[in-house]
Amino acid sequence: MTQIFDEQLSRNIGLDLVRVTETAALAAGHWVGSGDFASAHRSATRAMANALNALEMNGRVIIGEESRLGDDSPLCSGQPLGTGSGPEVDVLVDPIDGTNLLIRGKPGAISVVGIAPAGTVWSPVPARYMEKIVVDRQAAAALVPQCMDAPAAWTLALIARHKKKSVRDLSVVVLERPRNQHLIDEIRECGARVLLRDEGDAEGALIAATEGTDVDVLMGIGGASQGILAACAVKASGGAMLARLRPQDAEERENIRQAGLNESRILTCSELVSSNQIFFAATSITDSVLLPAMQFWGNYASTHSLLIRSETGTRRIIHAEHGTHL
């Protein structure tokens, strides 16, 4: 892989990505508890697009926002981003992962963005749903392709062995959806703890991939686009992930077939994102397991962000104060 980021550019692009997620989070923060989904996401999306277009890069959106805002979104897949100069990169965005959580004033809403060298991120379009298993680096060797078809008890036993725990001490994050109910029942039957989430698939994967969070694994069917974002975070964190497309109706299955995608193929993290030159940034909006909630007071706001660089294994936690005109 050609080295597209020199050391100086790497420092700049990493901090620039944090500024991007901070900007989107600040735009979204005023909508916490508002009940207004459309306004919250539109505000954050446009703020993120403007911030990304100011960066010295020749970017293209691989994972975007068209499913939420339609043609009105400035962050649709295929959209060019940046000034047009600088490195050619694939860009993955979610201005608000957990919009329903945000507008209800619940924990777990974050703003995220990832970049990797152009052509290194697998695109699942037009798939909407993906089955995933995510673990941290301590349990990375436990994930083998057979885990995707094995009973949950078998997979969790492998993970527990690598983490030197009993299965009953494992905590498993699962989206609370009817499509995951059978999995939830299996996990409970083998004695592990189930941590149900309303939404926030990418944030859930990031927590599962981070050591020391008391979350051991994410399992189940969630969004396909959130799955690719999760792959960036997981690979940058040194964790492991298995994924497979899981269409939920005949129309989605036919769209996948026409796009030449194989719904039976089990993908590893390195197949989802082939480069090791990944930057992943996240800023919390409401409270998160990883980061405190942003706060407003007077003419200022404070944010907490996470920046991960896969090439060096560096994780930075950044606390910033801002004038609210931002």
MOQUI-V554441 format. One record per pair of residues at least 6 apart in sequence whose C-alpha atoms are under 6 Angstrom apart, sorted by sequence separation. I is the first residue (numbers start at 1). GAP is how many residues later the second one is. If there is no record, write none. Layout:
I/GAP + I/GAP
This chain:
160/6 + 247/6 + 287/6 + 295/6 + 308/6 + 102/7 + 160/7 + 208/7 + 284/7 + 286/7 + 295/7 + 308/7 + 147/8 + 208/8 + 285/8 + 294/8 + 307/8 + 31/9 + 208/9 + 284/9 + 285/9 + 294/9 + 307/9 + 65/10 + 66/10 + 208/10 + 306/10 + 64/11 + 65/11 + 98/11 + 306/11 + 28/12 + 64/12 + 97/12 + 305/12 + 64/13 + 97/13 + 205/13 + 305/13 + 63/14 + 96/14 + 97/14 + 304/14 + 62/15 + 96/15 + 304/15 + 27/16 + 28/16 + 61/16 + 95/16 + 142/16 + 303/16 + 27/17 + 61/17 + 142/17 + 303/17 + 60/18 + 61/18 + 94/18 + 245/18 + 302/18 + 60/19 + 302/19 + 24/20 + 60/20 + 93/20 + 139/20 + 176/20 + 301/20 + 59/21 + 60/21 + 92/21 + 175/21 + 176/21 + 283/21 + 301/21 + 59/22 + 92/22 + 170/22 + 171/22 + 172/22 + 173/22 + 174/22 + 175/22 + 176/22 + 244/22 + 283/22 + 300/22 + 24/23 + 59/23 + 91/23 + 139/23 + 168/23 + 171/23 + 172/23 + 173/23 + 243/23 + 282/23 + 300/23 + 24/24 + 58/24 + 91/24 + 139/24 + 168/24 + 202/24 + 243/24 + 282/24 + 299/24 + 300/24 + 57/25 + 90/25 + 167/25 + 205/25 + 209/25 + 242/25 + 281/25 + 299/25 + 56/26 + 57/26 + 58/26 + 90/26 + 242/26 + 281/26 + 55/27 + 56/27 + 57/27 + 58/27 + 89/27 + 90/27 + 241/27 + 280/27 + 20/28 + 53/28 + 54/28 + 57/28 + 58/28 + 89/28 + 90/28 + 202/28 + 241/28 + 280/28 + 53/29 + 56/29 + 57/29 + 58/29 + 59/29 + 62/29 + 63/29 + 64/29 + 89/29 + 279/29 + 52/30 + 53/30 + 56/30 + 57/30 + 58/30 + 59/30 + 60/30 + 61/30 + 62/30 + 88/30 + 209/30 + 279/30 + 20/31 + 59/31 + 60/31 + 278/31 + 278/32 + 276/34 + 277/34 + 276/35 + 153/37 + 231/38 + 171/44 + 171/45 + 172/45 + 173/45 + 174/45 + 170/46 + 172/46 + 174/46 + 45/50 + 44/51 + 35/68 + 34/69 + 35/69 + 32/70 + 33/70 + 24/71 + 32/71 + 33/71 + 33/72 + 32/73 + 135/73 + 136/73 + 236/73 + 135/74 + 136/74 + 236/74 + 136/75 + 135/82 + 134/83 + 134/84 + 133/85 + 25/86 + 133/86 + 132/87 + 132/88 + 131/89 + 21/90 + 131/90 + 21/91 + 130/91 + 130/92 + 129/93 + 130/93 + 129/94 + 130/94 + 128/95 + 129/95 + 128/96 + 140/99 + 140/100 + 98/101 + 137/101 + 98/102 + 137/102 + 97/103 + 136/103 + 135/104 + 135/105 + 134/106 + 134/107 + 133/108 + 133/109 + 132/110 + 132/111 + 131/112 + 131/113 + 130/114 + 130/115 + 131/115 + 130/116 + 129/117 + 129/118 + 127/129 + 122/150 + 121/152 + 120/153 + 120/154 + 120/155 + 116/161 + 63/162 + 116/162 + 115/163 + 115/164 + 114/165 + 114/166 + 113/167 + 113/168 + 112/169 + 112/170 + 111/171 + 111/172 + 110/173 + 110/174 + 110/175 + 109/176 + 109/177 + 108/178 + 107/179 + 108/179 + 107/180 + 108/180 + 107/181 + 25/260 + 22/261 + 21/262 + 18/263
